[in-house]
Amino acid sequence: MLKYLYMTKQKEIYKCNICGNIIEMIHPGAGQLICCGEPMKLQVEKETDEGKEKHVPVIEKTETGILVKVGAVPHPMEEAHYIEWIEVNNCKVFLKPGDNPSAKFNISGDVSVRIYCNIHGLWKSKM
Ligand SMILES: [Fe+2]
């Protein structure tokens, strides 16, 4: 059944390497995602790859929730290379060059964190 070859999953991130569009799957379907005439590339959530010390999110408890830092060694926040967003559970904070590579969230309990570097892609950690 060809139509199930490309079944997506909720929250997957896909990128078009031609135009730079990045999308997040809200409701999975069976079709292949195409942009600029090419299949979009699934962004793999990394935890241990090269450069992990600058990308794996570090989660610290605060009085009102958590502080997420990217990463153990602060990630650059330059025009050409920066952290685009930090996500905790289903909430994203969008960053721009010049910002600190960190964000606060008023949340408690189990957290699942993802971050996106415009060069090195998607990274995750949990607490
Ligand atoms: Fe990076």
Boltz pocket constraint, residues with backbone or C-beta under 6 A from the ligand:
constraints:
  - pocket:
      binder: B
      contacts: [[A, 54], [A, 55], [A, 75], [A, 81], [A, 82], [A, 117], [A, 118], [A, 119], [A, 120]]
      max_distance: 6.0
